[in-house]
Amino acid sequence: MQVPVLAGLLVLFVAVADVEGQTNAQERAGALRVQLTEVLAQEENLQTQLKYLEEISKPENIEKSLAGIGSTHPEDLREARRRQLELEKMNLQAQLKLLADSQMRLESSIVRADADAYNQSATVIQDVDRQSSAKQLVRKKTRSRSRLRRNRKKSKAVRLDY
């Protein structure tokens, strides 16, 4: 009688450990998805800033922005402003490239975390199946022992009758 109880406790312990592992993988995938959402929001913000810089970098807009400033060399002012805007655009493009790399890494990490969660859930099911099979085997052995005992008792009783 002790063997089935111990086997049941072992089954419960293994199932709980596997569910905790599965939960961790699912939580990791969820956290990665949150990070991906943040990266996408940052990327959208940078794209908006880049469009704005491209708009104000047009020659006519640079000229309008410097119209109120008096200078003997307005072409130098326009060129300096154009270079400043180009540097800002290059900086934004570099940031966008970093975010794109982060996005790719996060997406692949999410795929791995989802696969881990799936594999862990499949492992839990396989373990439960194996443990159920083990329980059935223990029951069969217990039944066969009981039958063996009954048969021995019957054979003793039959021998005593002769």
N, CA, C and O of each residue as an XYZ file, in Angstrom:
648
protein
N       0.809     -1.183      0.000
C       0.000      0.000      0.000
C       0.861      1.260      0.000
O       0.436      2.281     -0.539
N       2.045      1.221      0.581
C       2.932      2.378      0.651
C       3.469      2.768     -0.717
O       3.671      3.953     -0.980
N       3.701      1.807     -1.583
C       4.287      2.082     -2.893
C       3.398      2.996     -3.735
O       3.917      3.967     -4.287
N       2.095      2.750     -3.869
C       1.264      3.660     -4.666
C       1.216      5.076     -4.094
O       1.176      6.045     -4.853
N       1.219      5.209     -2.770
C       1.184      6.533     -2.159
C       2.461      7.291     -2.481
O       2.417      8.467     -2.842
N       3.605      6.616     -2.349
C       4.886      7.245     -2.665
C       4.973      7.597     -4.148
O       5.469      8.666     -4.506
N       4.499      6.712     -5.000
C       4.506      6.992     -6.438
C       3.615      8.189     -6.746
O       3.959      9.011     -7.594
N       2.476      8.297     -6.069
C       1.582      9.432     -6.270
C       2.220     10.736     -5.839
O       2.075     11.752     -6.519
N       2.932     10.721     -4.710
C       3.622     11.924     -4.250
C       4.725     12.322     -5.214
O       4.927     13.504     -5.489
N       5.433     11.331     -5.722
C       6.496     11.609     -6.693
C       5.905     12.224     -7.958
O       6.466     13.172     -8.506
N       4.794     11.698     -8.417
C       4.112     12.241     -9.598
C       3.730     13.688     -9.360
O       3.941     14.534    -10.228
N       3.180     13.981     -8.211
C       2.752     15.338     -7.881
C       3.940     16.281     -7.831
O       3.864     17.396     -8.348
N       5.041     15.852     -7.216
C       6.239     16.694     -7.102
C       6.818     17.007     -8.474
O       7.155     18.159     -8.744
N       6.940     16.022     -9.339
C       7.492     16.226    -10.680
C       6.574     17.129    -11.501
O       7.052     17.996    -12.232
N       5.274     16.937    -11.387
C       4.328     17.768    -12.141
C       4.404     19.221    -11.689
O       4.367     20.127    -12.522
N       4.509     19.457    -10.380
C       4.602     20.824     -9.871
C       5.895     21.472    -10.346
O       5.882     22.634    -10.750
N       7.009     20.750    -10.306
C       8.292     21.297    -10.759
C       8.231     21.651    -12.241
O       8.748     22.689    -12.652
N       7.602     20.794    -13.044
C       7.516     21.074    -14.472
C       6.592     22.253    -14.756
O       6.876     23.050    -15.651
N       5.504     22.381    -14.020
C       4.587     23.502    -14.219
C       5.299     24.809    -13.852
O       5.114     25.825    -14.523
N       6.112     24.785    -12.787
C       6.862     25.996    -12.428
C       7.831     26.365    -13.540
O       7.958     27.543    -13.872
N       8.517     25.392    -14.124
C       9.422     25.663    -15.238
C       8.676     26.219    -16.434
O       9.145     27.132    -17.113
N       7.500     25.651    -16.678
C       6.690     26.125    -17.793
C       6.252     27.565    -17.541
O       6.275     28.394    -18.450
N       5.855     27.857    -16.312
C       5.435     29.208    -15.977
C       6.584     30.178    -16.172
O       6.389     31.282    -16.682
N       7.791     29.772    -15.769
C       8.949     30.651    -15.953
C       9.185     30.938    -17.434
O       9.465     32.080    -17.800
N       9.079     29.941    -18.277
C       9.278     30.148    -19.712
C       8.177     31.053    -20.274
O       8.442     31.911    -21.116
N       6.955     30.860    -19.808
C       5.860     31.704    -20.269
C       6.042     33.139    -19.783
O       5.781     34.089    -20.521
N       6.492     33.290    -18.537
C       6.730     34.637    -18.017
C       7.853     35.321    -18.780
O       7.781     36.514    -19.075
N       8.905     34.544    -19.100
C      10.022     35.106    -19.860
C       9.544     35.568    -21.235
O       9.927     36.642    -21.698
N       8.712     34.763    -21.884
C       8.174     35.144    -23.193
C       7.314     36.399    -23.070
O       7.363     37.273    -23.935
N       6.530     36.491    -22.003
C       5.703     37.687    -21.791
C       6.553     38.928    -21.564
O       6.262     39.995    -22.103
N       7.608     38.784    -20.761
C       8.499     39.924    -20.505
C       9.195     40.362    -21.790
O       9.383     41.556    -22.025
N       9.574     39.397    -22.617
C      10.210     39.732    -23.899
C       9.230     40.454    -24.824
O       9.614     41.362    -25.561
N       7.976     40.046    -24.779
C       6.968     40.723    -25.602
C       6.783     42.172    -25.149
O       6.610     43.068    -25.975
N       6.819     42.394    -23.842
C       6.711     43.764    -23.321
C       7.894     44.595    -23.810
O       7.726     45.737    -24.238
N       9.098     44.011    -23.741
C      10.282     44.721    -24.219
C      10.161     45.031    -25.709
O      10.527     46.118    -26.156
N       9.646     44.072    -26.471
C       9.477     44.280    -27.910
C       8.503     45.427    -28.174
O       8.728     46.242    -29.069
N       7.435     45.490    -27.406
C       6.471     46.582    -27.553
C       7.134     47.927    -27.277
O       6.886     48.904    -27.983
N       7.983     47.974    -26.243
C       8.691     49.211    -25.917
C       9.653     49.606    -27.044
O       9.758     50.781    -27.396
N      10.346     48.625    -27.598
C      11.273     48.900    -28.705
C      10.509     49.432    -29.903
O      10.952     50.378    -30.555
N       9.359     48.829    -30.197
C       8.557     49.294    -31.333
C       8.051     50.712    -31.113
O       7.993     51.506    -32.052
N       7.685     51.033    -29.876
C       7.233     52.401    -29.571
C       8.385     53.397    -29.739
O       8.195     54.483    -30.286
N       9.572     53.027    -29.270
C      10.747     53.891    -29.440
C      11.068     54.081    -30.918
O      11.406     55.177    -31.364
N      10.953     52.983    -31.664
C      11.236     53.052    -33.095
C      10.255     53.998    -33.794
O      10.646     54.794    -34.647
N       8.995     53.898    -33.424
C       7.986     54.780    -34.020
C       8.284     56.247    -33.692
O       8.155     57.118    -34.552
N       8.678     56.509    -32.455
C       9.030     57.865    -32.035
C      10.228     58.383    -32.842
O      10.215     59.520    -33.314
N      11.240     57.563    -32.994
C      12.418     57.975    -33.767
C      12.082     58.187    -35.245
O      12.627     59.087    -35.882
N      11.195     57.369    -35.784
C      10.772     57.537    -37.183
C      10.070     58.889    -37.357
O      10.271     59.586    -38.352
N       9.250     59.240    -36.376
C       8.562     60.536    -36.430
C       9.568     61.682    -36.393
O       9.458     62.648    -37.148
N      10.548     61.557    -35.503
C      11.581     62.593    -35.409
C      12.385     62.686    -36.709
O      12.735     63.778    -37.156
N      12.671     61.535    -37.305
C      13.426     61.525    -38.556
C      12.636     62.198    -39.680
O      13.204     62.957    -40.467
N      11.347     61.929    -39.759
C      10.519     62.587    -40.781
C      10.509     64.100    -40.580
O      10.578     64.864    -41.543
N      10.424     64.523    -39.319
C      10.452     65.949    -39.023
C      11.776     66.563    -39.461
O      11.787     67.631    -40.073
N      12.901     65.899    -39.155
C      14.215     66.409    -39.565
C      14.350     66.482    -41.088
O      14.932     67.423    -41.627
N      13.803     65.475    -41.768
C      13.864     65.490    -43.227
C      13.070     66.665    -43.793
O      13.458     67.284    -44.784
N      11.962     66.949    -43.143
C      11.138     68.071    -43.602
C      11.855     69.404    -43.391
O      11.888     70.240    -44.294
N      12.428     69.606    -42.205
C      13.081     70.890    -41.956
C      14.451     70.980    -42.626
O      15.062     72.048    -42.646
N      14.938     69.860    -43.177
C      16.232     69.875    -43.872
C      16.104     70.326    -45.330
O      17.107     70.566    -46.002
N      14.889     70.435    -45.799
C      14.709     70.883    -47.180
C      15.274     72.302    -47.305
O      15.120     73.111    -46.390
N      15.917     72.603    -48.418
C      16.572     73.913    -48.579
C      15.639     75.102    -48.327
O      16.042     76.087    -47.707
N      14.401     75.011    -48.804
C      13.483     76.136    -48.617
C      13.124     76.336    -47.143
O      12.918     77.465    -46.699
N      13.049     75.213    -46.371
C      12.738     75.330    -44.942
C      13.941     75.846    -44.147
O      13.775     76.585    -43.177
N      15.146     75.457    -44.560
C      16.348     75.994    -43.906
C      16.411     77.500    -44.148
O      16.719     78.279    -43.246
N      16.119     77.885    -45.365
C      16.162     79.314    -45.703
C      15.131     80.102    -44.901
O      15.418     81.200    -44.422
N      13.917     79.535    -44.754
C      12.870     80.207    -43.979
C      13.265     80.330    -42.509
O      13.004     81.349    -41.870
N      13.897     79.282    -41.979
C      14.262     79.318    -40.556
C      15.342     80.358    -40.265
O      15.438     80.864    -39.146
N      16.146     80.672    -41.269
C      17.219     81.650    -41.087
C      16.867     83.025    -41.641
O      17.724     83.908    -41.682
N      15.635     83.220    -42.063
C      15.235     84.477    -42.707
C      15.348     85.668    -41.762
O      15.661     86.769    -42.215
N      15.110     85.488    -40.485
C      15.151     86.613    -39.554
C      16.540     86.939    -39.053
O      16.728     87.916    -38.327
N      17.509     86.137    -39.432
C      18.868     86.352    -38.944
C      19.643     87.098    -40.024
O      19.736     86.638    -41.162
N      20.193     88.242    -39.662
C      20.959     89.019    -40.629
C      22.418     88.568    -40.640
O      23.029     88.350    -39.593
N      22.956     88.435    -41.846
C      24.348     88.025    -41.958
C      24.877     88.506    -43.306
O      24.136     88.653    -44.278
N      26.181     88.744    -43.325
C      26.802     89.116    -44.603
C      27.067     87.887    -45.458
O      27.289     87.995    -46.664
N      27.042     86.698    -44.815
C      27.242     85.434    -45.541
C      26.131     84.437    -45.177
O      26.386     83.490    -44.434
N      24.915     84.629    -45.680
C      23.806     83.740    -45.346
C      24.032     82.310    -45.839
O      23.506     81.367    -45.248
N      24.807     82.135    -46.915
C      25.074     80.778    -47.421
C      25.858     79.958    -46.405
O      25.670     78.744    -46.323
N      26.734     80.595    -45.629
C      27.484     79.881    -44.584
C      26.547     79.429    -43.462
O      26.686     78.325    -42.935
N      25.601     80.284    -43.105
C      24.614     79.927    -42.075
C      23.752     78.756    -42.539
O      23.502     77.822    -41.778
N      23.300     78.810    -43.787
C      22.477     77.728    -44.338
C      23.262     76.421    -44.364
O      22.719     75.368    -44.027
N      24.529     76.474    -44.758
C      25.364     75.283    -44.819
C      25.602     74.708    -43.419
O      25.558     73.492    -43.230
N      25.852     75.578    -42.444
C      26.060     75.115    -41.065
C      24.783     74.448    -40.527
O      24.850     73.409    -39.871
N      23.630     75.050    -40.809
C      22.352     74.472    -40.361
C      22.090     73.132    -41.044
O      21.628     72.184    -40.409
N      22.387     73.060    -42.334
C      22.213     71.803    -43.074
C      23.093     70.706    -42.482
O      22.632     69.578    -42.304
N      24.358     71.018    -42.174
C      25.266     70.033    -41.572
C      24.764     69.589    -40.199
O      24.830     68.406    -39.867
N      24.268     70.522    -39.410
C      23.742     70.202    -38.093
C      22.561     69.228    -38.211
O      22.481     68.244    -37.475
N      21.655     69.512    -39.137
C      20.497     68.640    -39.346
C      20.917     67.271    -39.882
O      20.331     66.254    -39.511
N      21.923     67.241    -40.747
C      22.430     65.969    -41.270
C      23.019     65.118    -40.146
O      22.804     63.907    -40.109
N      23.752     65.740    -39.239
C      24.309     65.003    -38.100
C      23.202     64.437    -37.207
O      23.286     63.302    -36.737
N      22.184     65.235    -36.985
C      21.050     64.762    -36.184
C      20.358     63.585    -36.877
O      19.988     62.608    -36.227
N      20.185     63.684    -38.205
C      19.567     62.579    -38.950
C      20.417     61.318    -38.870
O      19.891     60.220    -38.690
N      21.741     61.476    -39.005
C      22.627     60.307    -38.915
C      22.538     59.671    -37.528
O      22.543     58.447    -37.401
N      22.456     60.501    -36.497
C      22.317     59.991    -35.137
C      21.011     59.201    -34.985
O      21.005     58.110    -34.415
N      19.919     59.750    -35.491
C      18.629     59.051    -35.423
C      18.659     57.743    -36.217
O      18.105     56.737    -35.776
N      19.300     57.757    -37.378
C      19.388     56.542    -38.185
C      20.205     55.468    -37.471
O      19.877     54.285    -37.551
N      21.267     55.873    -36.772
C      22.061     54.914    -36.000
C      21.226     54.319    -34.866
O      21.291     53.119    -34.601
N      20.441     55.173    -34.201
C      19.569     54.684    -33.133
C      18.514     53.725    -33.688
O      18.200     52.709    -33.066
N      17.973     54.053    -34.854
C      16.984     53.171    -35.490
C      17.595     51.821    -35.844
O      16.946     50.784    -35.706
N      18.849     51.837    -36.301
C      19.525     50.575    -36.621
C      19.698     49.731    -35.361
O      19.486     48.519    -35.395
N      20.081     50.363    -34.250
C      20.221     49.636    -32.991
C      18.887     49.052    -32.541
O      18.819     47.915    -32.074
N      17.834     49.840    -32.686
C      16.508     49.343    -32.314
C      16.068     48.189    -33.216
O      15.431     47.246    -32.746
N      16.399     48.255    -34.488
C      16.054     47.161    -35.404
C      16.796     45.888    -35.007
O      16.229     44.796    -35.043
N      18.062     46.033    -34.629
C      18.828     44.869    -34.160
C      18.218     44.301    -32.883
O      18.089     43.086    -32.735
N      17.846     45.187    -31.967
C      17.204     44.751    -30.718
C      15.887     44.039    -31.018
O      15.559     43.025    -30.402
N      15.152     44.580    -31.960
C      13.876     43.970    -32.330
C      14.088     42.555    -32.858
O      13.357     41.638    -32.482
N      15.076     42.370    -33.722
C      15.346     41.032    -34.258
C      15.753     40.072    -33.145
O      15.290     38.932    -33.108
N      16.620     40.527    -32.235
C      17.046     39.670    -31.126
C      15.862     39.317    -30.227
O      15.722     38.169    -29.805
N      15.026     40.285    -29.940
C      13.862     40.032    -29.093
C      12.892     39.047    -29.753
O      12.357     38.153    -29.098
N      12.677     39.223    -31.043
C      11.770     38.319    -31.742
C      12.296     36.888    -31.726
O      11.527     35.947    -31.525
N      13.596     36.716    -31.935
C      14.151     35.360    -31.894
C      14.118     34.805    -30.470
O      13.904     33.609    -30.277
N      14.327     35.665    -29.476
C      14.238     35.223    -28.077
C      12.813     34.817    -27.723
O      12.599     33.858    -26.982
N      11.846     35.546    -28.253
C      10.444     35.199    -28.009
C      10.126     33.843    -28.615
O       9.443     33.025    -28.000
N      10.618     33.607    -29.812
C      10.382     32.311    -30.464
C      10.986     31.190    -29.619
O      10.359     30.150    -29.416
N      12.219     31.412    -29.125
C      12.862     30.394    -28.279
C      12.088     30.189    -26.977
O      11.889     29.051    -26.551
N      11.649     31.276    -26.344
C      10.912     31.169    -25.080
C       9.580     30.455    -25.297
O       9.173     29.636    -24.473
N       8.902     30.761    -26.399
C       7.649     30.068    -26.712
C       7.905     28.579    -26.943
O       7.136     27.731    -26.492
N       8.984     28.275    -27.645
C       9.325     26.864    -27.883
C       9.646     26.165    -26.565
O       9.232     25.026    -26.353
N      10.378     26.838    -25.682
C      10.679     26.257    -24.373
C       9.404     25.998    -23.585
O       9.251     24.941    -22.973
N       8.494     26.956    -23.600
C       7.224     26.791    -22.880
C       6.434     25.624    -23.467
O       5.847     24.829    -22.734
N       6.427     25.531    -24.792
C       5.711     24.423    -25.440
C       6.355     23.092    -25.076
O       5.666     22.137    -24.715
N       7.691     23.035    -25.174
C       8.397     21.790    -24.853
C       8.182     21.400    -23.399
O       8.023     20.221    -23.082
N       8.176     22.389    -22.518
C       7.957     22.084    -21.111
C       6.535     21.585    -20.875
O       6.316     20.686    -20.063
N       5.578     22.165    -21.580
C       4.203     21.678    -21.408
C       4.071     20.264    -21.971
O       3.360     19.432    -21.408
N       4.753     19.997    -23.075
C       4.729     18.650    -23.646
C       5.423     17.673    -22.706
O       4.991     16.528    -22.573
N       6.490     18.110    -22.056
C       7.203     17.254    -21.113
C       6.319     16.926    -19.924
O       6.317     15.793    -19.443
N       5.565     17.912    -19.444
C       4.655     17.672    -18.320
C       3.649     16.612    -18.710
O       3.373     15.699    -17.931
N       3.096     16.721    -19.910
C       2.112     15.745    -20.369
C       2.751     14.366    -20.490
O       2.153     13.367    -20.090
N       3.958     14.305    -21.039
C       4.651     13.018    -21.174
C       4.954     12.435    -19.800
O       4.799     11.233    -19.584
N       5.388     13.286    -18.867
C       5.689     12.799    -17.524
C       4.437     12.272    -16.845
O       4.468     11.233    -16.187
N       3.331     12.995    -17.007
C       2.074     12.540    -16.413
C       1.668     11.218    -17.036
O       1.211     10.318    -16.331
N       1.829     11.082    -18.359
C       1.512      9.820    -19.025
C       2.400      8.696    -18.508
O       1.925      7.598    -18.219
N       3.713      8.987    -18.394
C       4.645      7.978    -17.884
C       4.300      7.598    -16.452
O       4.345      6.427    -16.076
N       3.954      8.608    -15.662
C       3.641      8.343    -14.265
C       2.334      7.563    -14.162
O       2.198      6.704    -13.291
N       1.385      7.846    -15.026
C       0.139      7.082    -15.049
C       0.429      5.645    -15.432
O      -0.141      4.714    -14.862
N       1.321      5.466    -16.402
C       1.712      4.115    -16.807
C       2.397      3.398    -15.657
O       2.175      2.208    -15.436
N       3.238      4.131    -14.921
C       3.919      3.530    -13.775
C       2.908      3.126    -12.706
O       3.025      2.058    -12.105
N       1.918      3.981    -12.472
C       0.882      3.652    -11.497
C       0.120      2.401    -11.931
O      -0.163      1.519    -11.121
N      -0.206      2.340    -13.225
C      -0.932      1.180    -13.739
C      -0.091     -0.083    -13.594
O      -0.615     -1.150    -13.273
N       1.205      0.040    -13.829
C       2.095     -1.111    -13.684
C       2.135     -1.571    -12.229
O       2.106     -2.768    -11.944
N       2.204     -0.601    -11.309
C       2.205     -0.943     -9.874
C       0.896     -1.634     -9.519
O       0.891     -2.617     -8.779
N      -0.216     -1.123    -10.045
C      -1.514     -1.747     -9.772
C      -1.569     -3.168    -10.321
O      -2.071     -4.083     -9.668
N      -1.038     -3.338    -11.543
C      -1.037     -4.675    -12.141
C      -0.204     -5.634    -11.309
O      -0.599     -6.777    -11.081
N       0.963     -5.156    -10.853
C       1.813     -6.017    -10.032
C       1.112     -6.351     -8.728
O       1.161     -7.487     -8.257
N       0.454     -5.343     -8.143
C      -0.260     -5.573     -6.892
C      -1.394     -6.570     -7.117
O      -1.607     -7.461     -6.294
N      -2.116     -6.429     -8.218
C      -3.205     -7.359     -8.534
C      -2.666     -8.764     -8.771
O      -3.234     -9.751     -8.303
N      -1.548     -8.836     -9.512
C      -1.009    -10.166     -9.800
C      -0.495    -10.815     -8.525
O      -0.591    -12.035     -8.384
N       0.050    -10.038     -7.588
C       0.478    -10.599     -6.297
C      -0.725    -11.093     -5.520
O      -0.701    -12.159     -4.906
N      -1.801    -10.274     -5.563
C      -3.024    -10.678     -4.864
C      -3.576    -11.963     -5.467
O      -3.987    -12.863     -4.735
N      -3.587    -12.057     -6.770
C      -4.066    -13.270     -7.441
C      -3.191    -14.459     -7.081
O      -3.683    -15.560     -6.835
N      -1.886    -14.217     -7.053
C      -0.949    -15.286     -6.716
C      -1.226    -15.787     -5.304
O      -1.237    -16.994     -5.064
N      -1.449    -14.865     -4.370
C      -1.752    -15.252     -2.994
C      -3.054    -16.042     -2.929
O      -3.137    -17.065     -2.251
N      -4.081    -15.550     -3.650
C      -5.363    -16.256     -3.656
C      -5.208    -17.653     -4.245
O      -5.759    -18.628     -3.733
N      -4.449    -17.724     -5.327
C      -4.243    -19.031     -5.965
C      -3.491    -19.975     -5.028
O      -3.787    -21.169     -4.975
N      -2.518    -19.437     -4.291
C      -1.778    -20.274     -3.335
C      -2.712    -20.773     -2.240
O      -2.676    -21.940     -1.850
N      -3.563    -19.845     -1.746
C      -4.511    -20.232     -0.706
C      -5.457    -21.301     -1.236
O      -5.765    -22.274     -0.548
N      -5.917    -21.102     -2.479
C      -6.829    -22.077     -3.082
C      -6.137    -23.416     -3.245
O      -6.716    -24.467     -2.972
N      -4.873    -23.366     -3.699
C      -4.155    -24.642     -3.911
C      -3.894    -25.323     -2.585
O      -3.936    -26.551     -2.515
N      -3.620    -24.552     -1.507
C      -3.455    -25.155     -0.185
C      -4.769    -25.754      0.267
O      -4.811    -26.853      0.820
N      -5.839    -25.021      0.025
C      -7.148    -25.513      0.438
C      -7.501    -26.766     -0.345
O      -8.090    -27.696      0.205
N      -7.150    -26.800     -1.614
C      -7.439    -27.977     -2.437
C      -6.609    -29.146     -1.936
O      -7.111    -30.268     -1.875
N      -5.335    -28.912     -1.572
C      -4.460    -29.970     -1.065
C      -4.984    -30.501      0.269
O      -4.927    -31.701      0.538
N      -5.477    -29.622      1.071
C      -5.985    -30.048      2.375
C      -7.259    -30.879      2.216
O      -7.548    -31.742      3.044
N      -8.004    -30.621      1.173
C      -9.249    -31.358      0.953
C      -8.967    -32.791      0.571
O      -9.806    -33.653      0.830
N      -7.844    -33.089     -0.025
C      -7.566    -34.458     -0.474
C      -7.205    -35.276      0.656
O      -6.931    -36.465      0.494
